[in-house]
């Protein structure tokens, strides 16, 4: 990496938790200067504007959570095992996710929908990719005869996302994991009663 690329990556890494906790509107240039220890000129020498920083930070935050999710399901042999591992990742890490400001998918979705049209398309693309990952697992389960062929994999993928994100939101706001765990229980019911062959 060139020095410029290293500096750019450093800015993204240091800015990522701030944007996730405070949001785009709540993150000031002073926050970025304090987090990075750089000058305003150094930041704008690597990024055109705050929008570009926010976009790259969102990509960075999403790449991190996707990697951790993939790592949690990689060694599972069955589709149902992968879906349980997916839920297990959130069950185990919900507190640390909340302490980092919450799920970047949810945070960016709310803010992009209301105030940040430049980020909206990127958020939609990331959620679609997330849904595709889950849909592929469900399709694998259909092919392996774990799940019935009568289900629509993509519909269930989005339902699982909605349950997890809703559970994360409620658990974060109330500082109580019971809402997220209730969502996991519902996912298990879906797997056992609606998806099972």
Secondary structure, DSSP 8 states (H G I E B T S, - for coil): --HHHHHHHHHHHHHHHHHHHHHHHH--HHHHHHHH---HHHHHTT-SSHHHHHHHHHHHHHHHHHHHHHHHHTT--SHHHHHHHHHHHHHHHHHHHHHTTS-HHHHHHHHHHHT-HHHHHHHHHHHHHHHHHHHHHHHHHHHTTSB-TTS-HHHHHHHHHHHHHHHHHHHHHHT-THHHHHHHHHHHHIIIIIIB-
